[in-house]
Amino acid sequence: MRGMSSPYGAKRPIWPIITACSNSRGRKVDMPAASAQPPINLSRILRDVVSIGAQWVRVRVDRTGGFSMPASDDVTVHFVIWGTLQLTVANGEPTEIGAGGCALLPQGIPHVARIGSGPIEPLRYFDEIEDHDILPTVDVGEIRGIPTAVILIGRLRVDWPASIPPLRMLPGIMLGTRAHQTDPAAATNASRALHHTSREPGASISLTRYAELLLVRELRDFFVAHPGLLNPGDADAAAVAQAMEAVRTDPGRPWSVERLARHVGMSRSGFAAKFRAIREETPMDSVARLRMDLAARLLGEGRMKAKEIAARVGYSSDAAFVRSFTRHFGLSPTNYRKKLREEASVTEADWLQPG
């Protein structure tokens, strides 16, 4: 069933993280129409996406509001190994990442990482630190005992090949791992592996290689869904990708085919025809599926009521949301959340040291 995933074991640092998280997304990737594009050799394109250096730091956060990070020419990476992080870019919706999760910001755009409701402090340590073997630790706020959150933050200097479209066409935030949404056991194993890896010799290069792998995989999935972006002259595919990114950024907005077309500067009929040719479904079918995937993630996190989730993903009627969700997943929101809780049989990790 879509939206569900089974536990994966992990016993040793780094490679077990891949085992634990690489298949924990439980989502469908849209395949383009066979006649829409000539075959694209993604391996040949993505093999040249290489990190040419990185800086890493372990950030411990107390119960303050969080921290902000300025724009960068590098890819920013957040591995959450303890606590919960909310990332926000520009005017977008917050993206919540729990322990064991990873966020990649390929554009290096400025963003805010919020832990609590207090003031936000600028995080400027990347102006000062150099490459380290074992990660240095910096504190945001005054740490007393166990911190509220611990994040491994990296800045990857990537040598982008000419075959990759302009970075502005990529999503602002890519989720490198999703075990924190669907598989608590896998997320715990990933957190433990990240924690220990960051404290051992070779930490910097190990984390860099893992982050590079996640970046390449996310790019692969994105370009499978939007193959036209790899053809420089395909403005239609770029418009479709831009429209869906707008929905991801603001899923609660009352989107319509006309509004999506206007957003990308196309006529309604022309946009609808191009969209269906590229994605093999209507624009509103894509919008509905994206909203359902978001609703499933929010149900799994367990912090919002179904009524709140319905409003978040653009449903003014609770009954309409329940009908759509049940038709999409085969379970009502209540039963879906119950099933997730039954599968989540692990308790919160107790292995994290205060330091």
C-alpha positions as CSV (number, residue, x, y, z in Angstrom):
1,M,0.0,0.0,0.0
2,R,1.3,3.4,-0.9
3,G,2.5,5.6,2.0
4,M,3.7,2.6,4.1
5,S,7.1,1.0,4.3
6,S,8.6,-1.9,6.2
7,P,11.4,-1.6,8.8
8,Y,15.0,-1.9,7.7
9,G,17.8,-3.0,10.0
10,A,21.1,-1.1,10.7
11,K,24.0,-2.2,12.8
12,R,27.0,-0.2,11.7
13,P,27.6,3.4,10.8
14,I,27.2,5.0,7.4
15,W,26.2,2.2,5.0
16,P,23.4,1.0,7.3
17,I,22.0,4.5,7.0
18,I,21.6,3.9,3.3
19,T,19.9,0.5,4.1
20,A,17.6,2.1,6.6
21,C,16.5,5.1,4.6
22,S,17.0,4.7,0.9
23,N,13.8,2.9,0.3
24,S,11.6,4.4,3.0
25,R,9.8,6.9,0.9
26,G,6.8,4.9,-0.2
27,R,5.8,7.2,-3.0
28,K,5.0,6.8,-6.7
29,V,7.3,8.4,-9.3
30,D,5.5,9.7,-12.3
31,M,6.9,8.2,-15.5
32,P,6.7,10.4,-18.6
33,A,4.9,9.3,-21.7
34,A,7.0,7.1,-23.9
35,S,6.6,9.4,-26.9
36,A,7.2,12.6,-25.0
37,Q,11.0,12.6,-24.9
38,P,13.8,10.5,-26.4
39,P,15.5,8.2,-23.9
40,I,17.8,10.1,-21.4
41,N,20.9,8.5,-19.9
42,L,20.5,9.8,-16.4
43,S,23.6,7.8,-15.2
44,R,25.7,9.7,-17.7
45,I,24.3,13.0,-16.6
46,L,24.4,12.4,-12.8
47,R,27.8,10.8,-12.7
48,D,29.3,14.3,-13.1
49,V,27.5,15.7,-10.1
50,V,30.5,15.5,-7.7
51,S,31.3,17.2,-4.5
52,I,34.7,18.8,-4.6
53,G,34.8,19.6,-0.9
54,A,32.7,20.1,2.2
55,Q,32.5,21.7,5.6
56,W,30.6,20.0,8.4
57,V,29.6,21.0,11.9
58,R,27.5,19.5,14.7
59,V,25.0,22.0,16.0
60,R,23.4,21.6,19.4
61,V,20.3,23.7,20.0
62,D,18.6,24.4,23.3
63,R,15.0,25.5,23.7
64,T,15.5,28.7,21.8
65,G,13.7,29.5,18.6
66,G,16.4,28.2,16.3
67,F,18.8,29.6,13.8
68,S,19.0,31.1,10.3
69,M,21.5,30.4,7.6
70,P,22.5,32.9,4.8
71,A,22.6,32.2,1.1
72,S,25.5,30.1,-0.2
73,D,26.9,28.9,-3.4
74,D,27.1,25.4,-1.9
75,V,24.5,22.7,-1.3
76,T,23.3,22.9,2.3
77,V,22.6,19.6,4.1
78,H,20.8,19.0,7.4
79,F,21.0,15.6,9.1
80,V,18.8,15.6,12.2
81,I,20.0,13.1,14.8
82,W,18.0,14.4,17.7
83,G,14.8,16.4,18.1
84,T,12.6,17.9,15.4
85,L,13.5,20.6,12.9
86,Q,11.3,22.9,10.8
87,L,13.0,24.3,7.7
88,T,11.5,27.3,5.9
89,V,12.7,28.9,2.8
90,A,11.4,32.3,1.4
91,N,7.6,32.3,1.9
92,G,7.2,28.5,1.7
93,E,5.5,26.2,4.1
94,P,7.7,24.8,6.9
95,T,9.2,21.4,6.2
96,E,9.3,19.3,9.3
97,I,12.2,16.8,9.7
98,G,12.5,14.4,12.6
99,A,15.4,12.4,13.9
100,G,16.9,10.2,11.2
101,G,15.8,12.6,8.5
102,C,17.8,14.7,6.0
103,A,17.1,17.8,4.0
104,L,19.1,19.0,1.0
105,L,19.0,22.5,-0.3
106,P,20.6,22.4,-3.7
107,Q,20.2,26.1,-4.4
108,G,21.9,27.1,-1.2
109,I,19.1,29.6,-0.6
110,P,18.8,31.4,2.8
111,H,16.5,29.6,5.3
112,V,15.4,29.4,8.9
113,A,15.7,26.2,11.0
114,R,13.2,26.5,13.9
115,I,13.2,24.4,17.0
116,G,11.0,26.3,19.3
117,S,9.0,29.6,19.4
118,G,11.8,31.8,20.7
119,P,14.1,34.2,18.8
120,I,16.2,33.1,15.8
121,E,20.0,33.4,16.0
122,P,22.1,33.6,12.8
123,L,24.4,30.6,12.3
124,R,27.7,32.0,10.9
125,Y,30.1,29.3,11.8
126,F,30.8,28.3,8.2
127,D,32.6,31.7,7.9
128,E,35.1,30.5,10.4
129,I,35.6,26.8,10.5
130,E,37.8,24.8,8.1
131,D,37.6,21.2,7.0
132,H,37.8,18.8,10.0
133,D,38.2,15.1,10.2
134,I,35.9,14.8,13.2
135,L,33.1,17.3,13.4
136,P,33.5,20.4,15.6
137,T,30.5,21.2,17.8
138,V,28.8,24.6,18.2
139,D,25.9,25.5,20.5
140,V,22.9,27.7,19.7
141,G,21.7,29.0,23.1
142,E,22.8,27.8,26.4
143,I,22.9,24.0,26.7
144,R,21.9,22.5,30.0
145,G,21.9,18.7,30.0
146,I,20.5,17.0,26.9
147,P,20.0,19.5,24.0
148,T,16.5,19.9,22.4
149,A,18.0,19.1,19.0
150,V,21.2,18.0,17.4
151,I,21.8,18.6,13.7
152,L,24.8,17.8,11.5
153,I,25.0,20.6,9.0
154,G,27.1,20.4,5.9
155,R,28.0,22.8,3.0
156,L,28.9,20.8,-0.1
157,R,30.8,22.4,-2.9
158,V,29.4,20.7,-5.9
159,D,30.8,20.8,-9.4
160,W,27.6,21.1,-11.4
161,P,27.8,19.7,-15.0
162,A,26.5,21.8,-17.9
163,S,23.8,19.1,-18.5
164,I,22.1,20.1,-15.2
165,P,19.4,22.8,-15.7
166,P,19.7,26.1,-13.8
167,L,19.5,25.5,-10.0
168,R,16.5,27.8,-9.7
169,M,14.5,25.0,-11.5
170,L,15.2,22.5,-8.7
171,P,13.1,22.3,-5.5
172,G,14.1,24.6,-2.7
173,I,14.2,21.6,-0.3
174,M,14.7,18.0,-1.2
175,L,14.1,15.3,1.4
176,G,17.1,13.0,1.3
177,T,15.5,10.5,3.6
178,R,11.9,10.0,4.8
179,A,12.2,7.3,7.4
180,H,11.3,9.8,10.1
181,Q,7.9,10.1,8.4
182,T,7.0,6.4,7.9
183,D,9.4,4.1,9.7
184,P,10.5,5.0,13.3
185,A,12.7,1.9,13.7
186,A,14.7,2.8,10.6
187,A,14.9,6.4,11.6
188,T,16.3,5.5,15.0
189,N,18.9,3.3,13.4
190,A,19.8,6.1,11.0
191,S,20.1,8.6,13.8
192,R,22.4,6.3,15.8
193,A,24.6,5.7,12.8
194,L,24.9,9.4,12.0
195,H,25.6,10.2,15.7
196,H,28.5,7.7,15.9
197,T,29.9,8.4,12.5
198,S,30.2,12.1,13.2
199,R,32.4,11.4,16.2
200,E,34.8,9.0,14.6
201,P,37.9,9.5,12.4
202,G,36.9,10.0,8.7
203,A,33.6,11.6,9.7
204,S,33.8,14.5,7.3
205,I,34.4,12.4,4.1
206,S,31.9,9.7,5.2
207,L,29.1,12.2,5.7
208,T,30.1,14.0,2.4
209,R,29.9,10.8,0.4
210,Y,26.6,9.8,1.9
211,A,25.1,13.3,1.3
212,E,26.4,13.2,-2.2
213,L,24.6,9.9,-2.7
214,L,21.4,11.3,-1.4
215,L,21.7,14.3,-3.6
216,V,22.2,12.2,-6.8
217,R,19.3,10.0,-5.9
218,E,17.0,13.0,-5.3
219,L,18.1,14.5,-8.6
220,R,17.4,11.2,-10.3
221,D,13.8,11.1,-9.0
222,F,13.2,14.7,-9.9
223,F,14.4,14.3,-13.4
224,V,12.5,11.1,-13.9
225,A,9.4,13.1,-13.0
226,H,10.5,16.1,-15.1
227,P,12.7,14.8,-18.0
228,G,12.0,17.8,-20.1
229,L,14.2,19.9,-17.8
230,L,17.2,18.0,-19.2
231,N,16.4,19.2,-22.8
232,P,17.4,22.8,-22.9
233,G,14.7,23.8,-25.5
234,D,11.8,22.2,-23.7
235,A,10.0,25.2,-22.1
236,D,6.8,23.2,-21.7
237,A,8.4,20.7,-19.3
238,A,10.0,23.5,-17.4
239,A,6.6,25.2,-17.0
240,V,5.0,21.9,-15.7
241,A,7.8,21.5,-13.2
242,Q,7.4,25.1,-12.1
243,A,3.7,24.6,-11.6
244,M,4.1,21.5,-9.4
245,E,6.8,23.2,-7.3
246,A,4.3,26.0,-6.6
247,V,1.8,23.5,-5.4
248,R,4.4,21.8,-3.2
249,T,5.3,25.2,-1.7
250,D,1.7,26.2,-1.0
251,P,-0.5,23.1,-1.0
252,G,-3.4,24.7,0.8
253,R,-4.0,27.4,-1.9
254,P,-7.2,26.8,-3.9
255,W,-5.3,25.7,-7.0
256,S,-7.2,25.3,-10.3
257,V,-6.0,24.6,-13.8
258,E,-6.5,28.2,-14.7
259,R,-4.5,29.4,-11.7
260,L,-1.6,27.0,-12.4
261,A,-1.6,28.1,-16.1
262,R,-1.5,31.7,-15.1
263,H,1.3,31.0,-12.6
264,V,3.5,29.8,-15.4
265,G,2.3,32.3,-18.0
266,M,0.4,29.9,-20.3
267,S,-3.2,29.7,-21.5
268,R,-5.5,27.3,-19.6
269,S,-6.0,24.9,-22.6
270,G,-2.4,24.9,-23.7
271,F,-1.2,24.3,-20.2
272,A,-3.6,21.4,-19.6
273,A,-2.7,19.7,-22.9
274,K,1.1,20.1,-22.3
275,F,0.7,18.9,-18.7
276,R,-1.1,15.8,-19.6
277,A,1.3,15.0,-22.4
278,I,4.3,15.2,-20.1
279,R,2.9,13.6,-16.9
280,E,0.2,11.4,-18.3
281,E,-2.5,12.8,-16.0
282,T,-4.4,15.9,-15.5
283,P,-3.1,18.9,-13.5
284,M,-5.7,18.5,-10.8
285,D,-5.0,14.7,-10.5
286,S,-1.3,15.6,-9.8
287,V,-2.4,18.3,-7.3
288,A,-4.7,15.8,-5.5
289,R,-2.0,13.2,-5.3
290,L,0.6,15.6,-4.0
291,R,-1.9,16.8,-1.3
292,M,-2.7,13.2,-0.3
293,D,1.0,12.4,0.1
294,L,1.5,15.5,2.3
295,A,-1.6,14.5,4.3
296,A,-0.2,11.0,4.9
297,R,3.1,12.5,6.1
298,L,1.4,14.8,8.5
299,L,-0.8,12.0,9.8
300,G,2.4,10.0,10.4
301,E,4.0,12.8,12.3
302,G,1.0,12.8,14.7
303,R,1.1,16.5,15.7
304,M,-1.9,17.7,13.8
305,K,-5.6,16.7,14.0
306,A,-7.2,15.4,10.8
307,K,-9.3,18.6,10.6
308,E,-6.1,20.7,10.7
309,I,-4.4,18.5,8.1
310,A,-7.5,18.9,5.8
311,A,-7.2,22.6,5.9
312,R,-3.4,22.5,5.4
313,V,-3.7,20.5,2.2
314,G,-6.5,22.6,0.7
315,Y,-9.8,21.0,1.8
316,S,-12.4,23.3,3.3
317,S,-14.7,20.2,4.0
318,D,-13.6,17.5,6.4
319,A,-15.9,15.0,4.8
320,A,-14.4,15.7,1.3
321,F,-10.9,15.2,2.7
322,V,-11.9,11.9,4.4
323,R,-13.4,10.7,1.1
324,S,-10.4,11.6,-1.0
325,F,-7.9,10.2,1.5
326,T,-9.9,6.9,1.8
327,R,-10.2,6.6,-2.0
328,H,-6.4,7.3,-2.4
329,F,-5.0,5.0,0.3
330,G,-7.7,2.5,1.0
331,L,-7.9,3.6,4.6
332,S,-9.6,6.5,6.4
333,P,-7.3,9.1,8.0
334,T,-8.1,7.7,11.4
335,N,-7.3,4.1,10.4
336,Y,-4.2,5.1,8.5
337,R,-2.8,6.9,11.6
338,K,-3.7,3.9,13.8
339,K,-1.9,1.5,11.4
340,L,1.2,3.7,11.5
341,R,1.1,3.7,15.3
342,E,0.8,0.0,15.5
343,E,3.9,-0.4,13.3
344,A,5.9,2.1,15.3
345,S,6.8,-0.3,18.2
346,V,10.1,1.3,19.1
347,T,10.5,3.8,21.9
348,E,12.4,7.1,21.7
349,A,16.2,6.5,21.4
350,D,18.1,6.8,24.8
351,W,21.6,6.5,23.4
352,L,22.3,10.2,22.7
353,Q,25.0,11.6,25.0
354,P,24.5,15.2,26.2
355,G,27.7,16.3,24.5
